[in-house]
Amino acid sequence: MNKILWSMLLLVSMSAAVSAQSISEASTKYKAKEYRVSGEIYTKVFAQGRGSATDYYNAACSWAMAGDKKKALLYLQQAINKGYINLNHLKKDNDFNSLHQEKRWIALLKGLEKK
């Protein structure tokens, strides 16, 4: 029984380490201006059921910079759903300049203002 418990614990630990490494890799790709690759890595991490509000926000930045407005807005909404609340930073973040004329962008800001 202890062997099974330890094996499961090891698997969970390894999974968390892989996720953390993937988030780190996504951040590194973003800094290297490989925005699409960064976004794809975030997407894979999220498919595993992992990711914080900050991770979703950063994924939105990656996708916005990659020119994919739909994914940027999707992940930004998920960041807000997970607890992202820094409206002032969001409004000033140049990564989202391409979204400022989008109806969903305006709706996201209004929704966050209500929170």
C-alpha positions as CSV (number, residue, x, y, z in Angstrom):
1,M,0.0,0.0,0.0
2,N,2.8,2.4,0.9
3,K,4.4,1.7,-2.5
4,I,1.3,2.7,-4.3
5,L,0.9,5.9,-2.2
6,W,4.6,6.9,-2.8
7,S,4.3,6.2,-6.5
8,M,1.2,8.4,-6.8
9,L,2.9,11.1,-4.8
10,L,5.9,10.9,-7.1
11,L,3.7,11.1,-10.2
12,V,1.9,14.2,-8.9
13,S,5.2,15.9,-8.0
14,M,6.7,15.2,-11.4
15,S,3.6,16.5,-13.1
16,A,3.8,19.8,-11.1
17,A,7.5,20.1,-11.9
18,V,6.8,19.7,-15.6
19,S,4.0,22.3,-15.4
20,A,6.3,24.8,-13.7
21,Q,9.0,24.1,-16.2
22,S,6.5,24.6,-19.0
23,I,5.3,28.0,-17.6
24,S,9.0,29.0,-17.3
25,E,9.6,27.9,-20.9
26,A,6.5,29.9,-22.0
27,S,7.9,33.0,-20.2
28,T,11.3,32.5,-21.8
29,K,9.7,32.3,-25.3
30,Y,7.7,35.4,-24.6
31,K,10.9,37.3,-23.6
32,A,12.6,36.1,-26.8
33,K,9.6,37.5,-28.8
34,E,8.5,34.1,-29.8
35,Y,4.9,35.0,-28.9
36,R,3.0,32.2,-30.8
37,V,5.3,29.5,-29.4
38,S,4.8,31.0,-25.9
39,G,1.0,31.0,-26.3
40,E,1.1,27.4,-27.5
41,I,3.0,26.3,-24.5
42,Y,0.6,28.1,-22.2
43,T,-2.3,26.4,-24.0
44,K,-0.7,22.9,-23.4
45,V,-0.3,23.7,-19.7
46,F,-3.9,24.8,-19.4
47,A,-5.1,21.6,-21.2
48,Q,-3.5,19.7,-18.2
49,G,-5.8,21.6,-15.9
50,R,-3.0,23.8,-14.6
51,G,-2.4,27.6,-14.5
52,S,-3.0,30.6,-12.2
53,A,-4.8,33.8,-13.0
54,T,-1.3,35.3,-13.8
55,D,-0.5,32.5,-16.1
56,Y,-3.7,33.1,-18.1
57,Y,-3.0,36.8,-18.2
58,N,0.5,36.1,-19.5
59,A,-1.0,33.7,-22.1
60,A,-3.3,36.5,-23.2
61,C,-0.3,38.8,-23.6
62,S,1.4,36.1,-25.7
63,W,-1.5,35.6,-28.0
64,A,-2.2,39.3,-28.4
65,M,1.4,39.9,-29.4
66,A,1.1,37.0,-31.8
67,G,-1.8,38.6,-33.4
68,D,-4.5,36.2,-32.3
69,K,-7.1,38.5,-30.8
70,K,-9.6,35.7,-30.2
71,K,-7.3,33.6,-28.1
72,A,-6.0,36.7,-26.3
73,L,-9.5,37.7,-25.3
74,L,-10.4,34.1,-24.3
75,Y,-7.4,33.8,-22.0
76,L,-7.8,37.3,-20.6
77,Q,-11.4,36.4,-19.7
78,Q,-10.2,33.2,-18.0
79,A,-7.6,35.2,-16.1
80,I,-10.4,37.5,-14.8
81,N,-12.5,34.4,-14.0
82,K,-9.6,33.0,-12.0
83,G,-9.3,36.2,-10.0
84,Y,-7.2,38.7,-12.0
85,I,-8.4,42.2,-10.8
86,N,-5.6,44.7,-11.7
87,L,-7.7,47.0,-13.9
88,N,-5.1,49.8,-14.0
89,H,-2.4,47.5,-15.2
90,L,-4.6,45.9,-17.7
91,K,-5.5,49.3,-19.2
92,K,-1.8,50.3,-19.5
93,D,-0.4,47.0,-20.7
94,N,0.9,47.7,-24.3
95,D,0.6,44.0,-25.1
96,F,-3.1,44.6,-25.6
97,N,-3.0,47.7,-27.8
98,S,-4.3,45.6,-30.7
99,L,-7.4,44.8,-28.7
100,H,-8.5,48.3,-27.7
101,Q,-11.0,48.6,-30.5
102,E,-12.6,45.2,-30.0
103,K,-16.1,45.0,-28.5
104,R,-15.1,42.1,-26.3
105,W,-12.1,44.2,-24.9
106,I,-14.5,47.0,-23.9
107,A,-16.9,44.5,-22.3
108,L,-14.0,42.8,-20.4
109,L,-13.0,46.2,-19.0
110,K,-16.5,47.0,-18.0
111,G,-17.0,43.6,-16.3
112,L,-13.7,44.0,-14.4
113,E,-14.7,47.5,-13.3
114,K,-17.9,46.1,-11.7
115,K,-15.8,43.6,-9.7
